[in-house]
Amino acid sequence: MADSLYRYRPLVIFGVLAYWSVSLIDGLPSSNLVHERLNDFVDPMLNRTSIWQSHWDLFAPEIDHYNHGIECVITWEDGTQTAWSHPDWTTASRWERFRNFRRIEYYEALILNTGQPAWPVFAERTANRVGQEQGKTPRLAELIFHGETIAPPEEAWRKAYSAPQFEPPMTFYTWYPNAVSESEIRLFGN
């Protein structure tokens, strides 16, 4: 059995090196034309998998001015509902914000249209995980967008990490466990 594991060793090494290469290409600032072309090649793969980190425009050149939230409302076969939502940044400690930063970025990427391929899987996994915890069978799961535009400090000052003032929620995807066709699944604006 040990001999059979060594047979896959080059494949594992290749996978690790490929992951490191993609991380370096995407993570480092563009320094020359070759790096920009490699980054242009890698970006579509990262966008498709929803692991692209987007631009980190906290202070410059453009300040981040939008706050996103995602909620999954699961309707069970018995007609009751359960709401799951992403972790709340405003109540998290510094350590929790640091530790969960990538998870929060993933939830934010799900809301954007680049995260659309992940919507069915995310809704299904969330509904099934919560269903196992509660011993219920899901009838449907709705992904709901919450967002707010953050005004510049000179217009409306508010303490950092204060409670968001979300605009009215909007359902952007509905998952049905036994959907037979794409026409049974409601997407953004349909």
C-alpha positions in Angstrom: 0.0 0.0 0.0 2.8 2.4 0.8 4.2 1.9 -2.7 0.9 2.9 -4.3 0.9 6.2 -2.3 4.3 7.1 -3.7 2.8 6.7 -7.2 0.7 9.8 -6.6 3.5 11.9 -5.0 4.5 13.8 -8.2 0.8 14.7 -8.7 0.5 16.0 -5.1 3.8 18.0 -5.5 2.6 19.4 -8.8 -0.7 20.5 -7.2 1.0 22.2 -4.3 3.4 24.0 -6.6 0.5 25.1 -8.9 -1.4 26.4 -5.9 1.7 28.4 -4.7 2.3 29.8 -8.1 -1.3 31.0 -8.5 -1.2 32.5 -5.0 2.0 34.4 -5.8 0.8 35.6 -9.2 -2.5 36.9 -7.8 -1.1 38.1 -4.4 1.9 40.1 -5.6 1.4 43.6 -7.1 2.0 43.7 -10.9 5.6 44.7 -11.5 6.1 44.0 -15.3 4.2 43.1 -18.4 4.8 39.3 -18.0 3.3 39.4 -14.5 0.3 41.3 -15.7 -0.3 38.7 -18.5 0.0 35.8 -16.0 -2.4 37.6 -13.7 -4.9 38.1 -16.6 -4.6 34.3 -17.2 -5.2 33.4 -13.5 -8.0 35.8 -12.7 -10.8 34.1 -14.6 -10.1 30.8 -12.8 -10.1 32.6 -9.4 -13.3 34.5 -10.3 -15.1 31.3 -11.4 -14.2 29.6 -8.1 -15.1 32.7 -6.1 -11.8 32.7 -4.3 -10.5 35.9 -5.9 -9.8 38.4 -3.2 -10.8 41.5 -5.3 -9.0 44.8 -4.7 -8.2 45.9 -1.2 -9.3 49.5 -1.5 -9.6 50.2 2.2 -8.0 53.7 2.0 -6.8 54.3 -1.6 -7.3 54.7 -4.5 -11.1 54.4 -3.7 -12.5 53.8 -0.2 -14.7 50.8 0.4 -18.1 52.3 0.7 -20.5 49.3 0.7 -21.4 46.8 3.4 -22.7 43.4 2.3 -24.5 40.7 4.2 -26.0 37.3 3.1 -28.7 35.3 4.8 -30.2 31.9 3.9 -33.8 31.4 4.9 -34.7 27.7 4.9 -38.3 26.6 4.6 -38.8 23.1 6.0 -41.3 20.4 4.8 -43.4 21.1 7.9 -43.8 24.8 6.8 -41.6 26.3 9.5 -38.6 28.5 8.6 -35.0 28.9 9.9 -32.7 31.8 9.1 -29.0 31.4 8.9 -26.8 34.5 8.4 -23.1 35.1 8.1 -21.1 36.1 11.2 -21.7 39.7 12.3 -18.5 41.8 12.1 -19.9 44.4 14.5 -20.1 42.0 17.4 -16.9 40.0 16.7 -13.7 40.5 18.6 -10.5 41.5 16.8 -9.3 37.9 16.9 -12.6 36.6 15.4 -12.4 39.2 12.6 -8.8 38.3 11.9 -9.5 34.5 12.0 -12.7 34.7 9.9 -11.6 37.3 7.4 -11.4 34.9 4.4 -14.8 33.4 5.3 -16.4 36.8 5.4 -14.8 37.7 2.1 -16.2 34.4 0.6 -19.7 35.4 1.8 -19.3 38.8 0.2 -18.0 37.3 -3.0 -21.1 35.0 -3.1 -23.4 38.0 -3.4 -21.6 39.4 -6.4 -22.5 38.0 -9.9 -19.0 36.3 -10.0 -20.2 34.1 -7.2 -23.3 32.9 -9.1 -21.9 29.4 -9.9 -21.5 28.8 -6.2 -25.1 29.8 -5.3 -26.7 26.4 -5.7 -24.0 24.5 -3.8 -23.9 27.1 -1.0 -27.7 27.1 -0.6 -27.8 23.2 -0.7 -25.0 22.7 1.8 -26.3 25.4 4.2 -29.9 23.9 4.1 -28.6 20.3 4.5 -26.2 21.2 7.4 -28.9 23.2 9.3 -31.4 20.4 8.5 -29.1 17.8 10.0 -28.7 19.9 13.1 -32.4 20.3 13.5 -33.5 16.9 12.1 -35.6 18.5 9.4 -35.9 18.1 5.6 -35.6 21.3 3.5 -38.4 22.3 1.0 -36.4 25.3 -0.3 -33.7 27.7 0.6 -33.6 31.4 -0.3 -30.4 33.4 -0.4 -31.1 37.0 0.6 -28.9 40.0 0.1 -28.5 42.7 2.7 -26.5 45.8 1.9 -25.9 49.4 2.8 -24.0 52.3 1.3 -21.6 53.8 3.7 -21.6 57.6 3.5 -18.2 59.4 3.7 -17.3 60.5 7.2 -17.8 64.1 6.4 -21.4 63.4 5.5 -22.5 61.0 8.2 -20.1 60.1 10.9 -20.5 56.8 12.6 -18.3 54.7 14.8 -16.3 51.9 13.2 -17.9 48.4 13.5 -21.3 49.9 14.5 -24.5 48.1 13.6 -25.1 48.2 9.8 -28.2 50.1 8.6 -29.2 47.7 5.8 -31.5 48.6 3.0 -34.6 46.4 2.5 -33.5 42.8 1.9 -33.7 41.2 -1.6 -33.9 37.5 -2.5 -31.4 36.8 -5.2 -31.5 33.0 -5.5 -33.9 30.2 -4.5 -32.8 26.6 -4.2 -35.2 23.7 -4.5 -33.9 20.2 -3.5 -35.9 18.3 -6.1 -35.7 20.8 -9.0 -35.9 19.0 -12.3 -34.9 21.9 -14.6 -33.2 25.3 -14.4 -36.6 26.9 -15.0 -37.7 25.9 -11.6 -34.8 27.8 -10.0 -35.3 31.6 -9.6 -32.3 33.8 -10.2 -31.6 37.5 -9.7 -34.4 39.6 -11.3 -36.5 36.7 -12.7 
